[in-house]
Amino acid sequence: MSAPSPPPDFTDNPYRPPLEASAIPTVVAGRRPAGFWIRVLAILADGICLAPLTILSLYAVYGIKSLPLFLAAGLPGLFYKPFMESIYGGTLGKLLIGLRVQNVDGQNIGIGQAYLRFLPWLPQSVVGLLVTFWLFNQPEYAVTDGFMEIAKIMEKNPLTMFANILGWVVMIDCVIAAFNERKQAGHDMLAGTYCVYKN
């Protein structure tokens, strides 16, 4: 009597129905993806770590009105996130909370992939720098004091509204992480990256 034949393998069948959501792997290269709220906590931790630069930027614009000081405090924002994530696997906030950014193989991402991941923030950062540079070149700025008065001058530049719209785009991009199994934000999907727990 011959042995029973093995059951047919339908895994390569293009007509096979899609996997149920519960069957989609939720572990990437042995690490659990970080959820939305823990990533928000990491952003808040980053905000605390970078508070001195933020305070210097505000002081440069609304206090002593120094463009060199503003650039010295503001330009690092164009490099901080991509370089930290490509070299150390995460920003200071992520590392303090116990998270890291990796590719699908569990390795650190390269600088190009890190900047692709940074893409939603990059236009907002560049527009913010341009608006502030424009502000320093306005004659009325030199003789204006007070936060609200300076803010009114900035509102005259149409790029200010564009910067606000970009801020909403970044927010929506991040919220996407709350609505998929692998907890990928829009920038993660764009760059093929994952934010995961280190252990």
C-alpha positions as CSV (number, residue, x, y, z in Angstrom):
1,M,0.0,0.0,0.0
2,S,1.5,3.3,-1.1
3,A,1.9,6.3,1.3
4,P,-0.8,9.0,1.0
5,S,0.1,11.9,-1.2
6,P,0.8,15.2,0.5
7,P,-1.9,17.9,0.4
8,P,-1.6,20.3,-2.5
9,D,0.3,23.5,-2.0
10,F,-1.7,26.6,-3.1
11,T,0.8,29.2,-1.8
12,D,1.8,30.2,-5.3
13,N,-1.8,30.3,-6.6
14,P,-2.5,33.9,-7.8
15,Y,-6.2,33.3,-7.2
16,R,-5.7,32.5,-3.5
17,P,-7.7,34.9,-1.3
18,P,-5.6,37.4,0.6
19,L,-4.4,36.7,4.1
20,E,-6.6,37.8,7.0
21,A,-5.4,40.9,8.8
22,S,-4.6,38.7,11.8
23,A,-2.3,36.5,9.7
24,I,-0.1,39.5,8.6
25,P,3.3,39.3,10.4
26,T,3.6,41.9,13.1
27,V,7.3,41.2,14.0
28,V,9.9,42.7,11.7
29,A,13.4,40.9,11.7
30,G,12.6,39.6,15.3
31,R,11.5,43.0,16.7
32,R,8.1,44.2,17.6
33,P,6.9,47.4,15.8
34,A,6.5,50.5,18.0
35,G,2.9,51.8,18.2
36,F,1.7,55.3,17.6
37,W,1.7,56.6,21.2
38,I,5.1,55.3,22.2
39,R,6.4,57.2,19.1
40,V,4.6,60.3,20.3
41,L,6.4,59.9,23.6
42,A,9.8,59.7,21.7
43,I,8.9,62.9,19.8
44,L,8.3,64.7,23.2
45,A,11.6,63.3,24.5
46,D,13.3,64.7,21.4
47,G,11.6,68.1,22.1
48,I,13.1,68.1,25.6
49,C,16.6,67.1,24.3
50,L,16.5,69.8,21.6
51,A,14.9,72.5,23.8
52,P,18.2,74.6,24.1
53,L,18.4,74.9,20.3
54,T,14.7,75.8,20.1
55,I,15.0,78.5,22.8
56,L,18.1,79.9,21.0
57,S,16.1,80.1,17.7
58,L,13.2,81.9,19.4
59,Y,15.6,84.3,21.2
60,A,17.4,85.0,17.9
61,V,14.1,85.9,16.1
62,Y,12.1,87.5,18.9
63,G,14.8,88.8,21.2
64,I,18.1,90.0,19.8
65,K,17.2,89.6,16.1
66,S,20.3,87.9,15.1
67,L,20.3,86.0,11.8
68,P,23.6,84.2,12.4
69,L,22.4,82.9,15.8
70,F,19.2,81.8,14.2
71,L,21.0,79.9,11.5
72,A,23.4,78.3,14.0
73,A,20.5,77.1,16.1
74,G,18.1,76.2,13.2
75,L,20.3,74.6,10.5
76,P,21.1,71.5,12.6
77,G,17.4,70.5,12.3
78,L,18.1,69.6,8.6
79,F,20.7,67.0,9.6
80,Y,19.8,65.8,13.1
81,K,17.1,63.2,12.4
82,P,18.6,61.6,9.3
83,F,22.1,61.4,10.7
84,M,21.1,60.1,14.1
85,E,18.9,57.4,12.5
86,S,21.5,56.3,10.0
87,I,24.4,56.3,12.4
88,Y,22.9,55.4,15.8
89,G,19.6,53.8,14.7
90,G,17.4,56.5,16.2
91,T,17.1,60.1,17.5
92,L,17.9,60.8,21.1
93,G,14.2,60.6,21.9
94,K,13.8,57.2,20.3
95,L,17.0,55.8,22.0
96,L,15.9,57.1,25.4
97,I,12.5,55.5,25.1
98,G,14.0,52.2,23.8
99,L,13.1,52.4,20.1
100,R,15.2,52.2,16.9
101,V,14.7,52.6,13.2
102,Q,15.7,49.7,10.9
103,N,15.2,48.3,7.5
104,V,13.3,45.1,6.7
105,D,16.4,43.0,7.4
106,G,16.8,44.5,10.9
107,Q,19.9,46.6,9.9
108,N,20.5,50.3,10.4
109,I,19.3,52.4,7.5
110,G,21.7,54.3,5.2
111,I,21.8,58.1,5.0
112,G,19.9,58.1,1.7
113,Q,17.1,56.0,3.2
114,A,17.2,58.2,6.3
115,Y,16.6,61.4,4.2
116,L,13.9,59.6,2.2
117,R,12.3,58.9,5.6
118,F,12.8,62.6,6.6
119,L,11.1,63.8,3.4
120,P,7.8,64.9,5.0
121,W,9.7,67.2,7.4
122,L,12.2,68.5,4.9
123,P,10.0,70.9,2.9
124,Q,8.5,72.3,6.2
125,S,12.0,72.9,7.6
126,V,13.2,74.6,4.4
127,V,10.1,76.8,4.1
128,G,10.5,77.8,7.7
129,L,14.1,78.9,7.2
130,L,13.1,80.8,4.0
131,V,10.3,82.6,5.8
132,T,12.6,83.6,8.7
133,F,15.3,84.7,6.3
134,W,12.7,86.9,4.5
135,L,11.6,88.3,7.9
136,F,15.1,89.5,8.7
137,N,15.1,91.5,5.4
138,Q,11.9,93.4,6.2
139,P,12.5,97.0,7.2
140,E,9.7,97.0,9.7
141,Y,11.1,94.0,11.5
142,A,14.1,96.0,12.8
143,V,11.9,98.4,14.6
144,T,9.2,96.0,15.8
145,D,9.1,94.4,19.2
146,G,6.7,91.8,20.6
147,F,5.8,88.3,19.5
148,M,2.4,89.3,18.1
149,E,3.7,92.2,16.1
150,I,6.5,90.1,14.5
151,A,4.0,87.3,13.8
152,K,1.8,89.8,11.9
153,I,4.8,90.6,9.7
154,M,5.4,86.9,9.0
155,E,1.8,86.5,8.0
156,K,2.4,88.8,5.0
157,N,4.5,86.1,3.4
158,P,2.4,83.5,1.6
159,L,4.9,80.8,2.4
160,T,3.8,81.1,6.1
161,M,0.4,79.6,5.2
162,F,2.2,77.0,3.1
163,A,4.4,76.1,6.1
164,N,1.2,75.6,8.2
165,I,-0.3,73.3,5.5
166,L,3.0,71.3,5.5
167,G,2.6,70.9,9.3
168,W,-0.7,69.3,8.8
169,V,0.7,67.0,6.1
170,V,3.4,65.8,8.6
171,M,0.8,65.2,11.3
172,I,-1.4,63.1,9.0
173,D,1.8,61.2,7.8
174,C,2.6,60.3,11.4
175,V,-1.0,59.3,12.4
176,I,-1.0,56.6,9.6
177,A,1.1,54.5,12.0
178,A,-1.9,54.0,14.2
179,F,-3.9,52.3,11.4
180,N,-1.8,49.4,10.1
181,E,-0.5,46.2,11.5
182,R,3.2,47.0,11.2
183,K,2.8,50.5,12.7
184,Q,4.4,52.2,9.7
185,A,3.9,55.9,9.3
186,G,3.7,57.3,5.7
187,H,7.4,58.1,5.8
188,D,8.2,54.5,6.8
189,M,6.3,53.2,3.9
190,L,8.0,55.6,1.6
191,A,11.5,54.6,2.8
192,G,10.8,50.9,3.5
193,T,11.7,51.4,7.2
194,Y,10.3,50.3,10.5
195,C,10.3,51.9,14.0
196,V,10.7,49.0,16.4
197,Y,11.4,48.3,20.1
198,K,15.2,47.6,20.6
199,N,14.5,44.6,22.8
